[in-house]
Amino acid sequence: MLAITKGSSVSFPNADPFFHNVFSLSGAGTFDLGRYPMGQTRTREFGKAGIVKVYCHIHSHMTATILVLDHPYFAIPNVDGTFELPDVPAGEYTIVGWHERVGERTAKIRVEPGRSASIDLSLPVEDGN
């Protein structure tokens, strides 16, 4: 799982002793980087916001998810579930928690000028994960 802003580039290095072929058929970023050997890196820029599911043509068990956002206000939570979004301007927002297997949960939050705000947003995870 990787979260980036629209217009960012992601590198896909191959450190394995066999070929990979990284691709996506996602509407937010369709691409196919072709087969490439160990020691090579291919890079892709993501210009459209959305979810990009990434696969390898050669290894069906290899997958990744890239969440491309059109704003800079995002965080990947710490192990204990806490996170910070620094420098968010004052205002009312809808905060979204997202997990590739659970989906998303939303909640409203108000940020006051010069003050911190907190929210409790739970994403129940399936047993065994």
Secondary structure by P-SEA (a helix, b strand, c coil): cccccccbbbbbbbcccbbbbbbbccccbbbbcccccccbbbbbbbccccbbbbbbccccccbbbbbbbccccccccccccccccccccbbbbbbbbbbccccbbbbbbbbcccbbbbbbbbbbbcccc
